[in-house]
Amino acid sequence: MNQQERIQERIAFLKEQLDSLDHYLPETYQFLTAELDLQQRELMEHKIQDFYWNQTNEQQNTITD
């Protein structure tokens, strides 16, 4: 399993936890939403890195062909 898949699993878990909260302390909700934001940011960073890595490889392959 790659890093993006692990992050997506964490995001799904956090969303599930937020959805299942009937009675909660504000600190719990705040912690879960902060962690969800962090994981979504990390996922986007990986997607952007992959995009630029693919762009660079495509350019290098075009140059060498």
PDBQT receptor file of N, H, CA, C and O in Angstrom, charges set to zero:
ATOM      1  N   MET A   1       0.854  -1.176   0.000  1.00  0.00    +0.000 N 
ATOM      2  CA  MET A   1       0.000   0.000   0.000  1.00  0.00    +0.000 C 
ATOM      3  C   MET A   1       0.898   1.237   0.000  1.00  0.00    +0.000 C 
ATOM      4  O   MET A   1       1.841   1.331   0.785  1.00  0.00    +0.000 OA
ATOM      5  N   ASN A   2       0.595   2.179  -0.886  1.00  0.00    +0.000 N 
ATOM      6  H   ASN A   2      -0.171   2.102  -1.524  1.00  0.00    +0.000 HD
ATOM      7  CA  ASN A   2       1.441   3.360  -0.960  1.00  0.00    +0.000 C 
ATOM      8  C   ASN A   2       0.990   4.435   0.036  1.00  0.00    +0.000 C 
ATOM      9  O   ASN A   2      -0.037   4.296   0.701  1.00  0.00    +0.000 OA
ATOM     10  N   GLN A   3       1.760   5.478   0.119  1.00  0.00    +0.000 N 
ATOM     11  H   GLN A   3       2.595   5.591  -0.420  1.00  0.00    +0.000 HD
ATOM     12  CA  GLN A   3       1.535   6.534   1.108  1.00  0.00    +0.000 C 
ATOM     13  C   GLN A   3       0.175   7.201   0.905  1.00  0.00    +0.000 C 
ATOM     14  O   GLN A   3      -0.529   7.470   1.878  1.00  0.00    +0.000 OA
ATOM     15  N   GLN A   4      -0.199   7.467  -0.335  1.00  0.00    +0.000 N 
ATOM     16  H   GLN A   4       0.373   7.248  -1.126  1.00  0.00    +0.000 HD
ATOM     17  CA  GLN A   4      -1.483   8.122  -0.585  1.00  0.00    +0.000 C 
ATOM     18  C   GLN A   4      -2.656   7.256  -0.128  1.00  0.00    +0.000 C 
ATOM     19  O   GLN A   4      -3.635   7.774   0.409  1.00  0.00    +0.000 OA
ATOM     20  N   GLU A   5      -2.565   5.958  -0.334  1.00  0.00    +0.000 N 
ATOM     21  H   GLU A   5      -1.770   5.537  -0.770  1.00  0.00    +0.000 HD
ATOM     22  CA  GLU A   5      -3.634   5.062   0.093  1.00  0.00    +0.000 C 
ATOM     23  C   GLU A   5      -3.757   5.040   1.619  1.00  0.00    +0.000 C 
ATOM     24  O   GLU A   5      -4.863   5.011   2.158  1.00  0.00    +0.000 OA
ATOM     25  N   ARG A   6      -2.622   5.053   2.304  1.00  0.00    +0.000 N 
ATOM     26  H   ARG A   6      -1.723   5.077   1.866  1.00  0.00    +0.000 HD
ATOM     27  CA  ARG A   6      -2.653   5.082   3.770  1.00  0.00    +0.000 C 
ATOM     28  C   ARG A   6      -3.301   6.370   4.276  1.00  0.00    +0.000 C 
ATOM     29  O   ARG A   6      -4.091   6.350   5.219  1.00  0.00    +0.000 OA
ATOM     30  N   ILE A   7      -2.963   7.471   3.648  1.00  0.00    +0.000 N 
ATOM     31  H   ILE A   7      -2.321   7.488   2.881  1.00  0.00    +0.000 HD
ATOM     32  CA  ILE A   7      -3.541   8.751   4.051  1.00  0.00    +0.000 C 
ATOM     33  C   ILE A   7      -5.044   8.753   3.783  1.00  0.00    +0.000 C 
ATOM     34  O   ILE A   7      -5.822   9.229   4.609  1.00  0.00    +0.000 OA
ATOM     35  N   GLN A   8      -5.453   8.225   2.634  1.00  0.00    +0.000 N 
ATOM     36  H   GLN A   8      -4.821   7.838   1.962  1.00  0.00    +0.000 HD
ATOM     37  CA  GLN A   8      -6.875   8.167   2.314  1.00  0.00    +0.000 C 
ATOM     38  C   GLN A   8      -7.629   7.300   3.318  1.00  0.00    +0.000 C 
ATOM     39  O   GLN A   8      -8.769   7.606   3.665  1.00  0.00    +0.000 OA
ATOM     40  N   GLU A   9      -7.005   6.224   3.783  1.00  0.00    +0.000 N 
ATOM     41  H   GLU A   9      -6.079   5.976   3.501  1.00  0.00    +0.000 HD
ATOM     42  CA  GLU A   9      -7.632   5.401   4.817  1.00  0.00    +0.000 C 
ATOM     43  C   GLU A   9      -7.778   6.175   6.121  1.00  0.00    +0.000 C 
ATOM     44  O   GLU A   9      -8.803   6.068   6.795  1.00  0.00    +0.000 OA
ATOM     45  N   ARG A  10      -6.757   6.955   6.481  1.00  0.00    +0.000 N 
ATOM     46  H   ARG A  10      -5.925   7.042   5.934  1.00  0.00    +0.000 HD
ATOM     47  CA  ARG A  10      -6.841   7.770   7.699  1.00  0.00    +0.000 C 
ATOM     48  C   ARG A  10      -7.956   8.801   7.578  1.00  0.00    +0.000 C 
ATOM     49  O   ARG A  10      -8.710   9.026   8.525  1.00  0.00    +0.000 OA
ATOM     50  N   ILE A  11      -8.058   9.428   6.402  1.00  0.00    +0.000 N 
ATOM     51  H   ILE A  11      -7.446   9.246   5.633  1.00  0.00    +0.000 HD
ATOM     52  CA  ILE A  11      -9.109  10.418   6.173  1.00  0.00    +0.000 C 
ATOM     53  C   ILE A  11     -10.483   9.770   6.312  1.00  0.00    +0.000 C 
ATOM     54  O   ILE A  11     -11.366  10.327   6.963  1.00  0.00    +0.000 OA
ATOM     55  N   ALA A  12     -10.666   8.613   5.713  1.00  0.00    +0.000 N 
ATOM     56  H   ALA A  12      -9.948   8.161   5.184  1.00  0.00    +0.000 HD
ATOM     57  CA  ALA A  12     -11.947   7.907   5.817  1.00  0.00    +0.000 C 
ATOM     58  C   ALA A  12     -12.262   7.572   7.270  1.00  0.00    +0.000 C 
ATOM     59  O   ALA A  12     -13.402   7.722   7.710  1.00  0.00    +0.000 OA
ATOM     60  N   PHE A  13     -11.259   7.120   8.013  1.00  0.00    +0.000 N 
ATOM     61  H   PHE A  13     -10.334   6.998   7.655  1.00  0.00    +0.000 HD
ATOM     62  CA  PHE A  13     -11.460   6.792   9.423  1.00  0.00    +0.000 C 
ATOM     63  C   PHE A  13     -11.880   8.028  10.214  1.00  0.00    +0.000 C 
ATOM     64  O   PHE A  13     -12.819   7.975  11.008  1.00  0.00    +0.000 OA
ATOM     65  N   LEU A  14     -11.182   9.139   9.994  1.00  0.00    +0.000 N 
ATOM     66  H   LEU A  14     -10.419   9.182   9.349  1.00  0.00    +0.000 HD
ATOM     67  CA  LEU A  14     -11.506  10.361  10.727  1.00  0.00    +0.000 C 
ATOM     68  C   LEU A  14     -12.908  10.854  10.392  1.00  0.00    +0.000 C 
ATOM     69  O   LEU A  14     -13.636  11.297  11.280  1.00  0.00    +0.000 OA
ATOM     70  N   LYS A  15     -13.295  10.781   9.117  1.00  0.00    +0.000 N 
ATOM     71  H   LYS A  15     -12.703  10.421   8.395  1.00  0.00    +0.000 HD
ATOM     72  CA  LYS A  15     -14.646  11.192   8.733  1.00  0.00    +0.000 C 
ATOM     73  C   LYS A  15     -15.687  10.295   9.398  1.00  0.00    +0.000 C 
ATOM     74  O   LYS A  15     -16.729  10.768   9.851  1.00  0.00    +0.000 OA
ATOM     75  N   GLU A  16     -15.397   9.011   9.450  1.00  0.00    +0.000 N 
ATOM     76  H   GLU A  16     -14.551   8.627   9.082  1.00  0.00    +0.000 HD
ATOM     77  CA  GLU A  16     -16.306   8.073  10.107  1.00  0.00    +0.000 C 
ATOM     78  C   GLU A  16     -16.455   8.408  11.585  1.00  0.00    +0.000 C 
ATOM     79  O   GLU A  16     -17.560   8.375  12.127  1.00  0.00    +0.000 OA
ATOM     80  N   GLN A  17     -15.348   8.729  12.233  1.00  0.00    +0.000 N 
ATOM     81  H   GLN A  17     -14.450   8.757  11.793  1.00  0.00    +0.000 HD
ATOM     82  CA  GLN A  17     -15.394   9.085  13.651  1.00  0.00    +0.000 C 
ATOM     83  C   GLN A  17     -16.202  10.360  13.867  1.00  0.00    +0.000 C 
ATOM     84  O   GLN A  17     -16.988  10.447  14.812  1.00  0.00    +0.000 OA
ATOM     85  N   LEU A  18     -16.014  11.340  13.002  1.00  0.00    +0.000 N 
ATOM     86  H   LEU A  18     -15.376  11.270  12.235  1.00  0.00    +0.000 HD
ATOM     87  CA  LEU A  18     -16.772  12.581  13.130  1.00  0.00    +0.000 C 
ATOM     88  C   LEU A  18     -18.265  12.343  12.911  1.00  0.00    +0.000 C 
ATOM     89  O   LEU A  18     -19.101  12.911  13.615  1.00  0.00    +0.000 OA
ATOM     90  N   ASP A  19     -18.591  11.505  11.938  1.00  0.00    +0.000 N 
ATOM     91  H   ASP A  19     -17.912  11.044  11.367  1.00  0.00    +0.000 HD
ATOM     92  CA  ASP A  19     -20.000  11.213  11.651  1.00  0.00    +0.000 C 
ATOM     93  C   ASP A  19     -20.666  10.444  12.783  1.00  0.00    +0.000 C 
ATOM     94  O   ASP A  19     -21.871  10.577  12.997  1.00  0.00    +0.000 OA
ATOM     95  N   SER A  20     -19.897   9.645  13.509  1.00  0.00    +0.000 N 
ATOM     96  H   SER A  20     -18.918   9.538  13.336  1.00  0.00    +0.000 HD
ATOM     97  CA  SER A  20     -20.478   8.789  14.546  1.00  0.00    +0.000 C 
ATOM     98  C   SER A  20     -20.588   9.474  15.911  1.00  0.00    +0.000 C 
ATOM     99  O   SER A  20     -21.111   8.888  16.859  1.00  0.00    +0.000 OA
ATOM    100  N   LEU A  21     -20.107  10.685  16.011  1.00  0.00    +0.000 N 
ATOM    101  H   LEU A  21     -19.681  11.161  15.241  1.00  0.00    +0.000 HD
ATOM    102  CA  LEU A  21     -20.154  11.380  17.300  1.00  0.00    +0.000 C 
ATOM    103  C   LEU A  21     -21.567  11.870  17.591  1.00  0.00    +0.000 C 
ATOM    104  O   LEU A  21     -22.078  12.756  16.906  1.00  0.00    +0.000 OA
ATOM    105  N   ASP A  22     -22.193  11.288  18.610  1.00  0.00    +0.000 N 
ATOM    106  H   ASP A  22     -21.778  10.568  19.166  1.00  0.00    +0.000 HD
ATOM    107  CA  ASP A  22     -23.504  11.762  19.041  1.00  0.00    +0.000 C 
ATOM    108  C   ASP A  22     -23.335  12.819  20.128  1.00  0.00    +0.000 C 
ATOM    109  O   ASP A  22     -23.836  13.938  20.019  1.00  0.00    +0.000 OA
ATOM    110  N   HIS A  23     -22.627  12.439  21.158  1.00  0.00    +0.000 N 
ATOM    111  H   HIS A  23     -22.220  11.530  21.246  1.00  0.00    +0.000 HD
ATOM    112  CA  HIS A  23     -22.329  13.354  22.255  1.00  0.00    +0.000 C 
ATOM    113  C   HIS A  23     -20.815  13.442  22.359  1.00  0.00    +0.000 C 
ATOM    114  O   HIS A  23     -20.137  12.427  22.519  1.00  0.00    +0.000 OA
ATOM    115  N   TYR A  24     -20.307  14.612  22.272  1.00  0.00    +0.000 N 
ATOM    116  H   TYR A  24     -20.857  15.436  22.141  1.00  0.00    +0.000 HD
ATOM    117  CA  TYR A  24     -18.860  14.754  22.276  1.00  0.00    +0.000 C 
ATOM    118  C   TYR A  24     -18.453  16.039  22.966  1.00  0.00    +0.000 C 
ATOM    119  O   TYR A  24     -19.228  16.988  23.090  1.00  0.00    +0.000 OA
ATOM    120  N   LEU A  25     -17.256  16.033  23.393  1.00  0.00    +0.000 N 
ATOM    121  H   LEU A  25     -16.627  15.262  23.293  1.00  0.00    +0.000 HD
ATOM    122  CA  LEU A  25     -16.677  17.250  23.941  1.00  0.00    +0.000 C 
ATOM    123  C   LEU A  25     -16.170  18.105  22.782  1.00  0.00    +0.000 C 
ATOM    124  O   LEU A  25     -15.680  17.573  21.786  1.00  0.00    +0.000 OA
ATOM    125  N   PRO A  26     -16.284  19.395  22.906  1.00  0.00    +0.000 N 
ATOM    126  CA  PRO A  26     -15.782  20.258  21.830  1.00  0.00    +0.000 C 
ATOM    127  C   PRO A  26     -14.317  19.990  21.502  1.00  0.00    +0.000 C 
ATOM    128  O   PRO A  26     -13.907  20.123  20.349  1.00  0.00    +0.000 OA
ATOM    129  N   GLU A  27     -13.526  19.614  22.503  1.00  0.00    +0.000 N 
ATOM    130  H   GLU A  27     -13.859  19.505  23.439  1.00  0.00    +0.000 HD
ATOM    131  CA  GLU A  27     -12.112  19.339  22.266  1.00  0.00    +0.000 C 
ATOM    132  C   GLU A  27     -11.937  18.112  21.365  1.00  0.00    +0.000 C 
ATOM    133  O   GLU A  27     -11.030  18.069  20.534  1.00  0.00    +0.000 OA
ATOM    134  N   THR A  28     -12.807  17.125  21.534  1.00  0.00    +0.000 N 
ATOM    135  H   THR A  28     -13.544  17.160  22.209  1.00  0.00    +0.000 HD
ATOM    136  CA  THR A  28     -12.733  15.922  20.702  1.00  0.00    +0.000 C 
ATOM    137  C   THR A  28     -13.024  16.277  19.253  1.00  0.00    +0.000 C 
ATOM    138  O   THR A  28     -12.292  15.873  18.350  1.00  0.00    +0.000 OA
ATOM    139  N   TYR A  29     -14.085  17.026  19.035  1.00  0.00    +0.000 N 
ATOM    140  H   TYR A  29     -14.680  17.353  19.769  1.00  0.00    +0.000 HD
ATOM    141  CA  TYR A  29     -14.452  17.437  17.680  1.00  0.00    +0.000 C 
ATOM    142  C   TYR A  29     -13.339  18.283  17.069  1.00  0.00    +0.000 C 
ATOM    143  O   TYR A  29     -12.977  18.098  15.907  1.00  0.00    +0.000 OA
ATOM    144  N   GLN A  30     -12.807  19.198  17.845  1.00  0.00    +0.000 N 
ATOM    145  H   GLN A  30     -13.101  19.349  18.789  1.00  0.00    +0.000 HD
ATOM    146  CA  GLN A  30     -11.734  20.070  17.361  1.00  0.00    +0.000 C 
ATOM    147  C   GLN A  30     -10.498  19.248  17.002  1.00  0.00    +0.000 C 
ATOM    148  O   GLN A  30      -9.869  19.493  15.973  1.00  0.00    +0.000 OA
ATOM    149  N   PHE A  31     -10.149  18.280  17.837  1.00  0.00    +0.000 N 
ATOM    150  H   PHE A  31     -10.661  18.080  18.673  1.00  0.00    +0.000 HD
ATOM    151  CA  PHE A  31      -8.996  17.432  17.555  1.00  0.00    +0.000 C 
ATOM    152  C   PHE A  31      -9.200  16.644  16.264  1.00  0.00    +0.000 C 
ATOM    153  O   PHE A  31      -8.310  16.599  15.416  1.00  0.00    +0.000 OA
ATOM    154  N   LEU A  32     -10.373  16.022  16.114  1.00  0.00    +0.000 N 
ATOM    155  H   LEU A  32     -11.096  16.058  16.804  1.00  0.00    +0.000 HD
ATOM    156  CA  LEU A  32     -10.631  15.214  14.919  1.00  0.00    +0.000 C 
ATOM    157  C   LEU A  32     -10.651  16.060  13.653  1.00  0.00    +0.000 C 
ATOM    158  O   LEU A  32     -10.124  15.636  12.625  1.00  0.00    +0.000 OA
ATOM    159  N   THR A  33     -11.245  17.238  13.707  1.00  0.00    +0.000 N 
ATOM    160  H   THR A  33     -11.674  17.582  14.542  1.00  0.00    +0.000 HD
ATOM    161  CA  THR A  33     -11.266  18.085  12.508  1.00  0.00    +0.000 C 
ATOM    162  C   THR A  33      -9.877  18.615  12.178  1.00  0.00    +0.000 C 
ATOM    163  O   THR A  33      -9.526  18.736  11.004  1.00  0.00    +0.000 OA
ATOM    164  N   ALA A  34      -9.092  18.929  13.184  1.00  0.00    +0.000 N 
ATOM    165  H   ALA A  34      -9.377  18.831  14.138  1.00  0.00    +0.000 HD
ATOM    166  CA  ALA A  34      -7.718  19.379  12.936  1.00  0.00    +0.000 C 
ATOM    167  C   ALA A  34      -6.895  18.254  12.306  1.00  0.00    +0.000 C 
ATOM    168  O   ALA A  34      -6.122  18.490  11.377  1.00  0.00    +0.000 OA
ATOM    169  N   GLU A  35      -7.063  17.037  12.812  1.00  0.00    +0.000 N 
ATOM    170  H   GLU A  35      -7.691  16.845  13.566  1.00  0.00    +0.000 HD
ATOM    171  CA  GLU A  35      -6.341  15.897  12.257  1.00  0.00    +0.000 C 
ATOM    172  C   GLU A  35      -6.804  15.611  10.830  1.00  0.00    +0.000 C 
ATOM    173  O   GLU A  35      -5.992  15.274   9.969  1.00  0.00    +0.000 OA
ATOM    174  N   LEU A  36      -8.091  15.742  10.581  1.00  0.00    +0.000 N 
ATOM    175  H   LEU A  36      -8.752  16.016  11.281  1.00  0.00    +0.000 HD
ATOM    176  CA  LEU A  36      -8.622  15.551   9.235  1.00  0.00    +0.000 C 
ATOM    177  C   LEU A  36      -8.021  16.577   8.273  1.00  0.00    +0.000 C 
ATOM    178  O   LEU A  36      -7.614  16.226   7.165  1.00  0.00    +0.000 OA
ATOM    179  N   ASP A  37      -7.965  17.822   8.685  1.00  0.00    +0.000 N 
ATOM    180  H   ASP A  37      -8.295  18.107   9.585  1.00  0.00    +0.000 HD
ATOM    181  CA  ASP A  37      -7.347  18.867   7.856  1.00  0.00    +0.000 C 
ATOM    182  C   ASP A  37      -5.888  18.542   7.566  1.00  0.00    +0.000 C 
ATOM    183  O   ASP A  37      -5.425  18.699   6.436  1.00  0.00    +0.000 OA
ATOM    184  N   LEU A  38      -5.172  18.093   8.574  1.00  0.00    +0.000 N 
ATOM    185  H   LEU A  38      -5.547  17.964   9.492  1.00  0.00    +0.000 HD
ATOM    186  CA  LEU A  38      -3.763  17.748   8.410  1.00  0.00    +0.000 C 
ATOM    187  C   LEU A  38      -3.583  16.617   7.396  1.00  0.00    +0.000 C 
ATOM    188  O   LEU A  38      -2.710  16.684   6.531  1.00  0.00    +0.000 OA
ATOM    189  N   GLN A  39      -4.409  15.585   7.509  1.00  0.00    +0.000 N 
ATOM    190  H   GLN A  39      -5.118  15.530   8.213  1.00  0.00    +0.000 HD
ATOM    191  CA  GLN A  39      -4.302  14.444   6.600  1.00  0.00    +0.000 C 
ATOM    192  C   GLN A  39      -4.670  14.838   5.170  1.00  0.00    +0.000 C 
ATOM    193  O   GLN A  39      -4.038  14.380   4.218  1.00  0.00    +0.000 OA
ATOM    194  N   GLN A  40      -5.688  15.682   5.017  1.00  0.00    +0.000 N 
ATOM    195  H   GLN A  40      -6.201  16.054   5.791  1.00  0.00    +0.000 HD
ATOM    196  CA  GLN A  40      -6.069  16.131   3.677  1.00  0.00    +0.000 C 
ATOM    197  C   GLN A  40      -4.967  16.978   3.056  1.00  0.00    +0.000 C 
ATOM    198  O   GLN A  40      -4.717  16.896   1.854  1.00  0.00    +0.000 OA
ATOM    199  N   ARG A  41      -4.317  17.782   3.870  1.00  0.00    +0.000 N 
ATOM    200  H   ARG A  41      -4.520  17.848   4.847  1.00  0.00    +0.000 HD
ATOM    201  CA  ARG A  41      -3.192  18.592   3.376  1.00  0.00    +0.000 C 
ATOM    202  C   ARG A  41      -2.039  17.693   2.943  1.00  0.00    +0.000 C 
ATOM    203  O   ARG A  41      -1.434  17.907   1.893  1.00  0.00    +0.000 OA
ATOM    204  N   GLU A  42      -1.742  16.688   3.758  1.00  0.00    +0.000 N 
ATOM    205  H   GLU A  42      -2.233  16.514   4.611  1.00  0.00    +0.000 HD
ATOM    206  CA  GLU A  42      -0.654  15.760   3.434  1.00  0.00    +0.000 C 
ATOM    207  C   GLU A  42      -0.958  14.998   2.137  1.00  0.00    +0.000 C 
ATOM    208  O   GLU A  42      -0.070  14.792   1.310  1.00  0.00    +0.000 OA
ATOM    209  N   LEU A  43      -2.207  14.587   1.972  1.00  0.00    +0.000 N 
ATOM    210  H   LEU A  43      -2.928  14.754   2.644  1.00  0.00    +0.000 HD
ATOM    211  CA  LEU A  43      -2.598  13.890   0.748  1.00  0.00    +0.000 C 
ATOM    212  C   LEU A  43      -2.412  14.793  -0.466  1.00  0.00    +0.000 C 
ATOM    213  O   LEU A  43      -1.897  14.354  -1.494  1.00  0.00    +0.000 OA
ATOM    214  N   MET A  44      -2.824  16.044  -0.352  1.00  0.00    +0.000 N 
ATOM    215  H   MET A  44      -3.242  16.401   0.483  1.00  0.00    +0.000 HD
ATOM    216  CA  MET A  44      -2.673  16.974  -1.467  1.00  0.00    +0.000 C 
ATOM    217  C   MET A  44      -1.201  17.214  -1.787  1.00  0.00    +0.000 C 
ATOM    218  O   MET A  44      -0.836  17.328  -2.957  1.00  0.00    +0.000 OA
ATOM    219  N   GLU A  45      -0.357  17.291  -0.771  1.00  0.00    +0.000 N 
ATOM    220  H   GLU A  45      -0.653  17.199   0.179  1.00  0.00    +0.000 HD
ATOM    221  CA  GLU A  45       1.082  17.445  -1.007  1.00  0.00    +0.000 C 
ATOM    222  C   GLU A  45       1.622  16.275  -1.826  1.00  0.00    +0.000 C 
ATOM    223  O   GLU A  45       2.407  16.470  -2.754  1.00  0.00    +0.000 OA
ATOM    224  N   HIS A  46       1.197  15.058  -1.478  1.00  0.00    +0.000 N 
ATOM    225  H   HIS A  46       0.560  14.900  -0.724  1.00  0.00    +0.000 HD
ATOM    226  CA  HIS A  46       1.654  13.879  -2.214  1.00  0.00    +0.000 C 
ATOM    227  C   HIS A  46       1.140  13.900  -3.655  1.00  0.00    +0.000 C 
ATOM    228  O   HIS A  46       1.869  13.544  -4.581  1.00  0.00    +0.000 OA
ATOM    229  N   LYS A  47      -0.096  14.310  -3.840  1.00  0.00    +0.000 N 
ATOM    230  H   LYS A  47      -0.688  14.599  -3.087  1.00  0.00    +0.000 HD
ATOM    231  CA  LYS A  47      -0.655  14.374  -5.197  1.00  0.00    +0.000 C 
ATOM    232  C   LYS A  47       0.098  15.391  -6.048  1.00  0.00    +0.000 C 
ATOM    233  O   LYS A  47       0.375  15.147  -7.222  1.00  0.00    +0.000 OA
ATOM    234  N   ILE A  48       0.424  16.525  -5.450  1.00  0.00    +0.000 N 
ATOM    235  H   ILE A  48       0.199  16.723  -4.496  1.00  0.00    +0.000 HD
ATOM    236  CA  ILE A  48       1.162  17.562  -6.179  1.00  0.00    +0.000 C 
ATOM    237  C   ILE A  48       2.571  17.079  -6.502  1.00  0.00    +0.000 C 
ATOM    238  O   ILE A  48       3.057  17.294  -7.612  1.00  0.00    +0.000 OA
ATOM    239  N   GLN A  49       3.232  16.431  -5.548  1.00  0.00    +0.000 N 
ATOM    240  H   GLN A  49       2.837  16.256  -4.646  1.00  0.00    +0.000 HD
ATOM    241  CA  GLN A  49       4.570  15.891  -5.803  1.00  0.00    +0.000 C 
ATOM    242  C   GLN A  49       4.532  14.858  -6.919  1.00  0.00    +0.000 C 
ATOM    243  O   GLN A  49       5.400  14.854  -7.792  1.00  0.00    +0.000 OA
ATOM    244  N   ASP A  50       3.533  13.983  -6.895  1.00  0.00    +0.000 N 
ATOM    245  H   ASP A  50       2.828  13.987  -6.186  1.00  0.00    +0.000 HD
ATOM    246  CA  ASP A  50       3.401  12.973  -7.950  1.00  0.00    +0.000 C 
ATOM    247  C   ASP A  50       3.167  13.627  -9.304  1.00  0.00    +0.000 C 
ATOM    248  O   ASP A  50       3.731  13.200 -10.312  1.00  0.00    +0.000 OA
ATOM    249  N   PHE A  51       2.334  14.664  -9.326  1.00  0.00    +0.000 N 
ATOM    250  H   PHE A  51       1.876  15.011  -8.507  1.00  0.00    +0.000 HD
ATOM    251  CA  PHE A  51       2.055  15.359 -10.572  1.00  0.00    +0.000 C 
ATOM    252  C   PHE A  51       3.340  15.930 -11.165  1.00  0.00    +0.000 C 
ATOM    253  O   PHE A  51       3.631  15.717 -12.342  1.00  0.00    +0.000 OA
ATOM    254  N   TYR A  52       4.104  16.650 -10.357  1.00  0.00    +0.000 N 
ATOM    255  H   TYR A  52       3.868  16.822  -9.400  1.00  0.00    +0.000 HD
ATOM    256  CA  TYR A  52       5.335  17.250 -10.860  1.00  0.00    +0.000 C 
ATOM    257  C   TYR A  52       6.385  16.198 -11.198  1.00  0.00    +0.000 C 
ATOM    258  O   TYR A  52       7.158  16.386 -12.137  1.00  0.00    +0.000 OA
ATOM    259  N   TRP A  53       6.428  15.114 -10.466  1.00  0.00    +0.000 N 
ATOM    260  H   TRP A  53       5.800  14.962  -9.703  1.00  0.00    +0.000 HD
ATOM    261  CA  TRP A  53       7.356  14.034 -10.782  1.00  0.00    +0.000 C 
ATOM    262  C   TRP A  53       7.000  13.441 -12.143  1.00  0.00    +0.000 C 
ATOM    263  O   TRP A  53       7.885  13.185 -12.960  1.00  0.00    +0.000 OA
ATOM    264  N   ASN A  54       5.717  13.223 -12.386  1.00  0.00    +0.000 N 
ATOM    265  H   ASN A  54       4.998  13.431 -11.722  1.00  0.00    +0.000 HD
ATOM    266  CA  ASN A  54       5.285  12.690 -13.677  1.00  0.00    +0.000 C 
ATOM    267  C   ASN A  54       5.562  13.665 -14.804  1.00  0.00    +0.000 C 
ATOM    268  O   ASN A  54       5.967  13.256 -15.893  1.00  0.00    +0.000 OA
ATOM    269  N   GLN A  55       5.351  14.945 -14.557  1.00  0.00    +0.000 N 
ATOM    270  H   GLN A  55       5.022  15.277 -13.672  1.00  0.00    +0.000 HD
ATOM    271  CA  GLN A  55       5.634  15.952 -15.576  1.00  0.00    +0.000 C 
ATOM    272  C   GLN A  55       7.121  15.968 -15.932  1.00  0.00    +0.000 C 
ATOM    273  O   GLN A  55       7.486  16.045 -17.105  1.00  0.00    +0.000 OA
ATOM    274  N   THR A  56       7.960  15.894 -14.925  1.00  0.00    +0.000 N 
ATOM    275  H   THR A  56       7.663  15.831 -13.972  1.00  0.00    +0.000 HD
ATOM    276  CA  THR A  56       9.402  15.894 -15.146  1.00  0.00    +0.000 C 
ATOM    277  C   THR A  56       9.824  14.661 -15.934  1.00  0.00    +0.000 C 
ATOM    278  O   THR A  56      10.633  14.757 -16.857  1.00  0.00    +0.000 OA
ATOM    279  N   ASN A  57       9.281  13.515 -15.576  1.00  0.00    +0.000 N 
ATOM    280  H   ASN A  57       8.623  13.438 -14.827  1.00  0.00    +0.000 HD
ATOM    281  CA  ASN A  57       9.632  12.285 -16.294  1.00  0.00    +0.000 C 
ATOM    282  C   ASN A  57       9.156  12.316 -17.730  1.00  0.00    +0.000 C 
ATOM    283  O   ASN A  57       9.859  11.840 -18.621  1.00  0.00    +0.000 OA
ATOM    284  N   GLU A  58       7.970  12.870 -17.976  1.00  0.00    +0.000 N 
ATOM    285  H   GLU A  58       7.399  13.257 -17.252  1.00  0.00    +0.000 HD
ATOM    286  CA  GLU A  58       7.468  12.976 -19.342  1.00  0.00    +0.000 C 
ATOM    287  C   GLU A  58       8.369  13.882 -20.172  1.00  0.00    +0.000 C 
ATOM    288  O   GLU A  58       8.655  13.584 -21.331  1.00  0.00    +0.000 OA
ATOM    289  N   GLN A  59       8.810  14.976 -19.585  1.00  0.00    +0.000 N 
ATOM    290  H   GLN A  59       8.577  15.218 -18.643  1.00  0.00    +0.000 HD
ATOM    291  CA  GLN A  59       9.695  15.904 -20.300  1.00  0.00    +0.000 C 
ATOM    292  C   GLN A  59      11.036  15.240 -20.604  1.00  0.00    +0.000 C 
ATOM    293  O   GLN A  59      11.577  15.406 -21.698  1.00  0.00    +0.000 OA
ATOM    294  N   GLN A  60      11.570  14.497 -19.651  1.00  0.00    +0.000 N 
ATOM    295  H   GLN A  60      11.131  14.362 -18.762  1.00  0.00    +0.000 HD
ATOM    296  CA  GLN A  60      12.845  13.823 -19.862  1.00  0.00    +0.000 C 
ATOM    297  C   GLN A  60      12.708  12.753 -20.936  1.00  0.00    +0.000 C 
ATOM    298  O   GLN A  60      13.607  12.582 -21.759  1.00  0.00    +0.000 OA
ATOM    299  N   ASN A  61      11.594  12.034 -20.936  1.00  0.00    +0.000 N 
ATOM    300  H   ASN A  61      10.864  12.172 -20.267  1.00  0.00    +0.000 HD
ATOM    301  CA  ASN A  61      11.378  11.005 -21.957  1.00  0.00    +0.000 C 
ATOM    302  C   ASN A  61      11.228  11.634 -23.331  1.00  0.00    +0.000 C 
ATOM    303  O   ASN A  61      11.680  11.057 -24.319  1.00  0.00    +0.000 OA
ATOM    304  N   THR A  62      10.607  12.796 -23.418  1.00  0.00    +0.000 N 
ATOM    305  H   THR A  62      10.240  13.265 -22.615  1.00  0.00    +0.000 HD
ATOM    306  CA  THR A  62      10.451  13.490 -24.695  1.00  0.00    +0.000 C 
ATOM    307  C   THR A  62      11.806  13.953 -25.213  1.00  0.00    +0.000 C 
ATOM    308  O   THR A  62      12.075  13.874 -26.412  1.00  0.00    +0.000 OA
ATOM    309  N   ILE A  63      12.644  14.428 -24.329  1.00  0.00    +0.000 N 
ATOM    310  H   ILE A  63      12.426  14.492 -23.356  1.00  0.00    +0.000 HD
ATOM    311  CA  ILE A  63      13.975  14.915 -24.709  1.00  0.00    +0.000 C 
ATOM    312  C   ILE A  63      14.855  13.766 -25.197  1.00  0.00    +0.000 C 
ATOM    313  O   ILE A  63      15.600  13.931 -26.162  1.00  0.00    +0.000 OA
ATOM    314  N   THR A  64      14.781  12.618 -24.552  1.00  0.00    +0.000 N 
ATOM    315  H   THR A  64      14.176  12.483 -23.767  1.00  0.00    +0.000 HD
ATOM    316  CA  THR A  64      15.652  11.500 -24.905  1.00  0.00    +0.000 C 
ATOM    317  C   THR A  64      15.148  10.725 -26.117  1.00  0.00    +0.000 C 
ATOM    318  O   THR A  64      15.903   9.951 -26.705  1.00  0.00    +0.000 OA
ATOM    319  N   ASP A  65      13.888  10.919 -26.501  1.00  0.00    +0.000 N 
ATOM    320  H   ASP A  65      13.275  11.548 -26.022  1.00  0.00    +0.000 HD
ATOM    321  CA  ASP A  65      13.342  10.187 -27.654  1.00  0.00    +0.000 C 
ATOM    322  C   ASP A  65      13.761  10.768 -28.949  1.00  0.00    +0.000 C 
ATOM    323  O   ASP A  65      13.381  10.262 -30.005  1.00  0.00    +0.000 OA
TER     324      ASP A  65
